[in-house]
């Protein structure tokens, strides 16, 4: 699947411990960073929309919005810088930026519409569309 290369570059190591106090197992695991997740989701959405949209999931667009809302622009920009300066992930990172703009750069684009569908009845759909576009614009400005 194209788009996951960034997970090999934008990543952090976390210690995962057992839930039970008597279980002393601990594991060091590498976990994809938020910018890598954003790139991966944008690739997935763009691919599925290009295929006609039947497989595009509102949840994936909502995941993009959740990353844009929940992670500071500075943190995302650092992750994108890592991916853009590494040979392994440069192309997918650049494509992910283009896809982010084409899917979420304006309130009536496909990504914004799908994100709004994901929260229909729970949040104001127009607010979601506007949030997607504004947060995308903020990130794109930081990446210039």
Helices and strands as residue ranges (DSSP letters): G 5-8, E 11-17, E 26-32, H 34-50, H 58-70, H 73-84, H 90-104, H 110-118, H 125-143
